[in-house]
Amino acid sequence: METGIVNGTDFANRLIAHIDWIKTHICVNSDGVTLNGDYFIAKERIDTPAKLLGWIHHLSQKTWFTSMYTHILISKVCNEYGFEYACYLA
């Protein structure tokens, strides 16, 4: 892993690359949700807002499940399964 001081542009580029990587590692379709290519959640286990919240609670204990991962998962699941949600941007 690279260490040292990075400028704002380098940081922004790394952040964008990280977000793009997460987006490609969360697949939501009519069968369910696949995370990281091998962590599968069948649709009937995540097909309501309450179930999604339960999964977020469970996944939040994983070291790889970052806040950005949470954000993207919520957006993708809600959009695919038609859940309404409010998105508050500062």
Helices and strands as residue ranges (DSSP letters): H 8-24, E 26-29, E 32-35, E 39-42, G 43-45, H 49-59, H 67-81
